[in-house]
């Protein structure tokens, strides 16, 4: 049954009456048409029991009321929908989705994606079921014709280990995600997946990329901004360094990231013919403002984790376990 709530939920465990094998988790904001297309594509999944959890992260108009009558009738009983009255951001929304899920595996997707083939999801689940060292499976993004788009989790045409998945589409081991505390909610948007994957790798869990497991990604312009991506991406890399890096690495990497950001920020502003208040001084101010919270929750990862991170960035081949 589909429910609507007027306030953001506090994460909690939810017990399932009927066991489900897959929880499909969709966070959405101001993209009702994209969400309708995304949800209706899930009718392709006909070999597993699944649930659909949707959180409307404070859209200007409540999305659930707009889409329900446009969703395929066989899917409606599978949906649980919730609404935030105030925007909480992508990491917080996805953390909540994971807490609400009942299944051992999470199919986490953006609302501007569409399932291309059920086999993509079955393949990802098979990896998790047969390879206990894998904590997440990264899916490839394609256009409506199934052709791969630029910007994949790895630049390969073979199944491989890789450093991170991308949030538009992945299948996660829920127990591992919950145990590690999910994404850093202070990030708000951008770089939450790589930071999580480093912590996951520190615990011995890897990411596998399946280029043949494709989903359609439309890259909706709603809610996307290149300058926000640039500034939040580099700010969050600095935040991640404070959270996770050994002291020597942190001391060296943060100034390097600020300098690189300053260069890229100035270049972007010149190309766009704009002025911005979000230069290097903004990142330094963000670090100062949040340092006590970041340092309080700091837990440095092992040096060997960063060595393994370098190794998996070389995309060694993955073979399905027998």
C-alpha positions as a Python dict, from the first residue, in 0.01 Angstrom:
ca = {
    (1, 'X'): (0, 0, 0),
    (2, 'X'): (123, 349, -78),
    (3, 'X'): (152, 595, 208),
    (4, 'X'): (221, 967, 216),
    (5, 'X'): (378, 1144, 512),
    (6, 'X'): (399, 1515, 569),
    (7, 'X'): (721, 1507, 769),
    (8, 'X'): (1062, 1351, 717),
    (9, 'X'): (1094, 1010, 873),
    (10, 'X'): (1352, 915, 1127),
    (11, 'X'): (1538, 610, 998),
    (12, 'X'): (1416, 288, 1153),
    (13, 'X'): (1399, -80, 1083),
    (14, 'X'): (1088, -201, 901),
    (15, 'X'): (997, -568, 913),
    (16, 'X'): (847, -723, 603),
    (17, 'X'): (535, -938, 618),
    (18, 'X'): (607, -1093, 277),
    (19, 'X'): (979, -1148, 214),
    (20, 'X'): (1123, -947, -72),
    (21, 'X'): (1451, -1008, -247),
    (22, 'X'): (1516, -655, -371),
    (23, 'X'): (1432, -308, -241),
    (24, 'X'): (1418, -50, -518),
    (25, 'X'): (1510, 286, -367),
    (26, 'X'): (1430, 612, -544),
    (27, 'X'): (1487, 961, -412),
    (28, 'X'): (1314, 1233, -611),
    (29, 'X'): (1274, 1609, -620),
    (30, 'X'): (1079, 1818, -873),
    (31, 'X'): (1092, 1557, -1150),
    (32, 'X'): (744, 1399, -1164),
    (33, 'X'): (759, 1303, -1532),
    (34, 'X'): (1100, 1141, -1489),
    (35, 'X'): (978, 953, -1183),
    (36, 'X'): (671, 817, -1366),
    (37, 'X'): (889, 685, -1648),
    (38, 'X'): (1139, 537, -1402),
    (39, 'X'): (881, 354, -1193),
    (40, 'X'): (683, 220, -1487),
    (41, 'X'): (998, 61, -1631),
    (42, 'X'): (1016, -164, -1324),
    (43, 'X'): (742, -389, -1468),
    (44, 'X'): (1028, -563, -1648),
    (45, 'X'): (1130, -728, -1321),
    (46, 'X'): (922, -1046, -1327),
    (47, 'X'): (1146, -1310, -1168),
    (48, 'X'): (1196, -1172, -817),
    (49, 'X'): (991, -1031, -535),
    (50, 'X'): (1060, -663, -490),
    (51, 'X'): (936, -353, -315),
    (52, 'X'): (959, 10, -428),
    (53, 'X'): (1039, 287, -180),
    (54, 'X'): (1012, 648, -293),
    (55, 'X'): (1105, 956, -93),
    (56, 'X'): (1001, 1295, -224),
    (57, 'X'): (1273, 1522, -88),
    (58, 'X'): (1062, 1838, -50),
    (59, 'X'): (953, 1892, -410),
    (60, 'X'): (779, 2223, -470),
    (61, 'X'): (453, 2027, -513),
    (62, 'X'): (403, 1684, -352),
    (63, 'X'): (494, 1438, -625),
    (64, 'X'): (305, 1135, -498),
    (65, 'X'): (-29, 1307, -554),
    (66, 'X'): (70, 1383, -913),
    (67, 'X'): (194, 1041, -1024),
    (68, 'X'): (-8, 769, -856),
    (69, 'X'): (-274, 739, -1126),
    (70, 'X'): (-3, 720, -1393),
    (71, 'X'): (182, 423, -1244),
    (72, 'X'): (126, 73, -1382),
    (73, 'X'): (-144, -88, -1162),
    (74, 'X'): (67, -397, -1088),
    (75, 'X'): (334, -175, -932),
    (76, 'X'): (116, 40, -708),
    (77, 'X'): (77, -224, -430),
    (78, 'X'): (454, -256, -414),
    (79, 'X'): (514, 115, -349),
    (80, 'X'): (574, 287, -19),
    (81, 'X'): (613, 661, -61),
    (82, 'X'): (720, 931, 185),
    (83, 'X'): (776, 1303, 172),
    (84, 'X'): (1019, 1545, 337),
    (85, 'X'): (877, 1888, 410),
    (86, 'X'): (1230, 2031, 407),
    (87, 'X'): (1503, 1937, 162),
    (88, 'X'): (1754, 1701, 327),
    (89, 'X'): (1979, 1623, 32),
    (90, 'X'): (2065, 1311, -162),
    (91, 'X'): (2289, 1137, 95),
    (92, 'X'): (2037, 1173, 377),
    (93, 'X'): (1751, 1062, 152),
    (94, 'X'): (1936, 752, 35),
    (95, 'X'): (2035, 665, 390),
    (96, 'X'): (1671, 679, 490),
    (97, 'X'): (1569, 467, 195),
    (98, 'X'): (1817, 200, 303),
    (99, 'X'): (1685, 205, 659),
    (100, 'X'): (1328, 162, 536),
    (101, 'X'): (1417, -128, 307),
    (102, 'X'): (1327, -487, 388),
    (103, 'X'): (1534, -675, 130),
    (104, 'X'): (1898, -787, 154),
    (105, 'X'): (1982, -599, -168),
    (106, 'X'): (1917, -236, -259),
    (107, 'X'): (1868, -125, -619),
    (108, 'X'): (1942, 246, -580),
    (109, 'X'): (1855, 460, -881),
    (110, 'X'): (1808, 822, -976),
    (111, 'X'): (1458, 928, -1075),
    (112, 'X'): (1576, 1022, -1426),
    (113, 'X'): (1678, 665, -1508),
    (114, 'X'): (1484, 385, -1672),
    (115, 'X'): (1531, 11, -1654),
    (116, 'X'): (1650, -114, -1993),
    (117, 'X'): (1653, -485, -1916),
    (118, 'X'): (1568, -696, -1614),
    (119, 'X'): (1878, -904, -1687),
    (120, 'X'): (2095, -611, -1573),
    (121, 'X'): (1951, -636, -1223),
    (122, 'X'): (1951, -1015, -1212),
    (123, 'X'): (2319, -1013, -1311),
    (124, 'X'): (2405, -764, -1036),
    (125, 'X'): (2222, -968, -773),
    (126, 'X'): (2401, -1282, -893),
    (127, 'X'): (2736, -1112, -833),
    (128, 'X'): (2641, -1026, -475),
    (129, 'X'): (2504, -1373, -407),
    (130, 'X'): (2811, -1556, -536),
    (131, 'X'): (3092, -1314, -437),
    (132, 'X'): (3082, -1234, -64),
    (133, 'X'): (3376, -992, -97),
    (134, 'X'): (3166, -763, -320),
    (135, 'X'): (2966, -495, -141),
    (136, 'X'): (2831, -307, -441),
    (137, 'X'): (2772, -355, -812),
    (138, 'X'): (2804, -54, -1042),
    (139, 'X'): (2571, -45, -1343),
    (140, 'X'): (2654, 124, -1672),
    (141, 'X'): (2458, 419, -1810),
    (142, 'X'): (2322, 407, -2162),
    (143, 'X'): (2092, 596, -2396),
    (144, 'X'): (1755, 464, -2511),
    (145, 'X'): (1925, 259, -2783),
    (146, 'X'): (2142, 85, -2528),
    (147, 'X'): (2461, 262, -2637),
    (148, 'X'): (2698, 339, -2351),
    (149, 'X'): (2731, 706, -2251),
    (150, 'X'): (3047, 888, -2140),
    (151, 'X'): (3125, 891, -1770),
    (152, 'X'): (3105, 526, -1664),
    (153, 'X'): (3222, 384, -1329),
    (154, 'X'): (3521, 240, -1519),
    (155, 'X'): (3655, 295, -1874),
    (156, 'X'): (3634, -73, -1970),
    (157, 'X'): (3422, -302, -2184),
    (158, 'X'): (3481, -602, -1954),
    (159, 'X'): (3357, -686, -1607),
    (160, 'X'): (3602, -549, -1354),
    (161, 'X'): (3670, -431, -1004),
    (162, 'X'): (3661, -53, -978),
    (163, 'X'): (3702, 218, -718),
    (164, 'X'): (3344, 342, -695),
    (165, 'X'): (2992, 318, -828),
    (166, 'X'): (2791, 620, -941),
    (167, 'X'): (2461, 703, -777),
    (168, 'X'): (2248, 697, -1093),
    (169, 'X'): (2235, 318, -1064),
    (170, 'X'): (2388, 53, -838),
    (171, 'X'): (2294, -259, -644),
    (172, 'X'): (2418, -263, -284),
    (173, 'X'): (2446, -516, -7),
    (174, 'X'): (2211, -357, 247),
    (175, 'X'): (2374, -504, 560),
    (176, 'X'): (2713, -362, 461),
    (177, 'X'): (2566, -22, 377),
    (178, 'X'): (2386, -1, 712),
    (179, 'X'): (2685, -127, 911),
    (180, 'X'): (2909, 143, 762),
    (181, 'X'): (2655, 416, 836),
    (182, 'X'): (2573, 491, 473),
    (183, 'X'): (2669, 821, 313),
    (184, 'X'): (2806, 1131, 487),
    (185, 'X'): (2498, 1350, 510),
    (186, 'X'): (2704, 1666, 560),
    (187, 'X'): (2812, 1634, 195),
    (188, 'X'): (2459, 1732, 78),
    (189, 'X'): (2543, 1634, -282),
    (190, 'X'): (2846, 1503, -476),
    (191, 'X'): (3133, 1272, -383),
    (192, 'X'): (2931, 1072, -130),
    (193, 'X'): (2972, 748, -329),
    (194, 'X'): (3356, 744, -358),
    (195, 'X'): (3393, 834, 9),
    (196, 'X'): (3161, 550, 107),
    (197, 'X'): (3345, 308, -123),
    (198, 'X'): (3676, 386, 47),
    (199, 'X'): (3527, 302, 385),
    (200, 'X'): (3376, -12, 235),
    (201, 'X'): (3713, -112, 89),
    (202, 'X'): (3871, -57, 432),
    (203, 'X'): (3637, -328, 560),
    (204, 'X'): (3735, -562, 277),
    (205, 'X'): (3440, -510, 41),
    (206, 'X'): (3488, -428, -326),
    (207, 'X'): (3291, -266, -608),
    (208, 'X'): (3237, -459, -931),
    (209, 'X'): (3142, -282, -1254),
    (210, 'X'): (2923, -459, -1509),
    (211, 'X'): (2936, -273, -1844),
    (212, 'X'): (2681, -518, -1983),
    (213, 'X'): (2431, -435, -1703),
    (214, 'X'): (2288, -116, -1851),
    (215, 'X'): (2022, 128, -1742),
    (216, 'X'): (1902, 431, -1934),
    (217, 'X'): (2009, 762, -1782),
    (218, 'X'): (1847, 1077, -1920),
    (219, 'X'): (2059, 1328, -1725),
    (220, 'X'): (1770, 1561, -1642),
    (221, 'X'): (1888, 1922, -1610),
    (222, 'X'): (1646, 1979, -1322),
    (223, 'X'): (1844, 2008, -1000),
    (224, 'X'): (2182, 1987, -1176),
    (225, 'X'): (2434, 2270, -1187),
    (226, 'X'): (2795, 2245, -1306),
    (227, 'X'): (2925, 2507, -1065),
    (228, 'X'): (2758, 2333, -771),
    (229, 'X'): (2908, 2004, -882),
    (230, 'X'): (3255, 2161, -900),
    (231, 'X'): (3248, 2341, -567),
    (232, 'X'): (3068, 2073, -365),
    (233, 'X'): (3282, 1802, -520),
    (234, 'X'): (3608, 1962, -406),
    (235, 'X'): (3471, 2072, -70),
    (236, 'X'): (3355, 1718, 0),
    (237, 'X'): (3690, 1573, -106),
    (238, 'X'): (3846, 1794, 161),
    (239, 'X'): (3583, 1684, 412),
    (240, 'X'): (3656, 1320, 323),
    (241, 'X'): (4027, 1377, 381),
    (242, 'X'): (3956, 1499, 735),
    (243, 'X'): (3725, 1205, 800),
    (244, 'X'): (3940, 929, 657),
    (245, 'X'): (4298, 1005, 558),
    (246, 'X'): (4606, 938, 772),
    (247, 'X'): (4743, 1264, 910),
    (248, 'X'): (5036, 1302, 671),
    (249, 'X'): (4819, 1231, 369),
    (250, 'X'): (4551, 1473, 491),
    (251, 'X'): (4802, 1755, 551),
    (252, 'X'): (4933, 1721, 196),
    (253, 'X'): (4611, 1646, 10),
    (254, 'X'): (4385, 1926, 136),
    (255, 'X'): (4605, 2218, 18),
    (256, 'X'): (4657, 2037, -315),
    (257, 'X'): (4281, 1999, -360),
    (258, 'X'): (4216, 2364, -273),
    (259, 'X'): (4476, 2480, -527),
    (260, 'X'): (4336, 2255, -797),
    (261, 'X'): (3984, 2370, -722),
    (262, 'X'): (4092, 2736, -739),
    (263, 'X'): (4239, 2677, -1085),
    (264, 'X'): (3933, 2489, -1214),
    (265, 'X'): (3691, 2737, -1059),
    (266, 'X'): (3863, 3037, -1220),
    (267, 'X'): (3880, 2857, -1554),
    (268, 'X'): (3510, 2768, -1541),
    (269, 'X'): (3408, 3123, -1452),
    (270, 'X'): (3616, 3266, -1739),
    (271, 'X'): (3463, 3021, -1984),
    (272, 'X'): (3110, 3100, -1867),
    (273, 'X'): (3169, 3473, -1835),
    (274, 'X'): (3043, 3479, -1478),
    (275, 'X'): (3158, 3589, -1135),
    (276, 'X'): (3134, 3354, -840),
    (277, 'X'): (3162, 3391, -464),
    (278, 'X'): (3263, 3027, -430),
    (279, 'X'): (3638, 3043, -483),
    (280, 'X'): (3912, 2888, -271),
    (281, 'X'): (3818, 3114, 22),
    (282, 'X'): (3473, 2956, 29),
    (283, 'X'): (3617, 2604, 68),
    (284, 'X'): (3854, 2721, 343),
    (285, 'X'): (3560, 2882, 523),
    (286, 'X'): (3355, 2561, 488),
    (287, 'X'): (3640, 2359, 638),
    (288, 'X'): (3675, 2599, 931),
    (289, 'X'): (3302, 2605, 994),
    (290, 'X'): (3264, 2227, 995),
    (291, 'X'): (3604, 2116, 1122),
    (292, 'X'): (3497, 2030, 1477),
    (293, 'X'): (3218, 1802, 1351),
    (294, 'X'): (3442, 1642, 1088),
    (295, 'X'): (3723, 1583, 1336),
    (296, 'X'): (3488, 1444, 1598),
    (297, 'X'): (3376, 1171, 1358),
    (298, 'X'): (3718, 1113, 1209),
    (299, 'X'): (3839, 754, 1181),
    (300, 'X'): (4147, 723, 964),
    (301, 'X'): (4149, 442, 713),
    (302, 'X'): (4448, 211, 681),
    (303, 'X'): (4734, 302, 448),
    (304, 'X'): (4681, -35, 282),
    (305, 'X'): (4328, 73, 193),
    (306, 'X'): (4464, 355, -21),
    (307, 'X'): (4702, 109, -185),
    (308, 'X'): (4408, -120, -264),
    (309, 'X'): (4216, 186, -388),
    (310, 'X'): (4499, 256, -632),
    (311, 'X'): (4498, -108, -742),
    (312, 'X'): (4126, -127, -812),
    (313, 'X'): (4144, 198, -1010),
    (314, 'X'): (4351, -7, -1256),
    (315, 'X'): (4028, -207, -1319),
    (316, 'X'): (4144, -568, -1273),
    (317, 'X'): (3909, -814, -1438),
    (318, 'X'): (3629, -972, -1236),
    (319, 'X'): (3512, -1326, -1295),
    (320, 'X'): (3191, -1459, -1150),
    (321, 'X'): (3257, -1706, -872),
    (322, 'X'): (3163, -2068, -942),
}
